Amino acid sequence: MVFACKKCKKVFRKDMTDYEEEDEFCPHCDNQYVVDALMPEASIGIETEDIRVDNRVVKDDRLRTKQEQIDSIFKIDGSHMLG
């Protein structure tokens, strides 16, 4: 079978009838080209476009929530601003 190393960009042949553990490395640069397979884990996530374009899914701590919004200038507590 013919393989190509991504690191050194060289092509080499390996005989798959007597394939052993030391055959997992490139003969030119000793890069391990055989990587163990990983089992995918189930997870729940949100798929969105680029955050810089559409930032509606990101919570901004600088914005006030609906309960903290002030309807009138007379509801502002300015006692901490006075000396």
Secondary structure, DSSP 8 states (H G I E B T S, - for coil): -EEE-TTT--EEE--GGG--GGGGB-TTT--B----------------S-TTT--TTS--TTS--TTT--SSGGG---TTT--
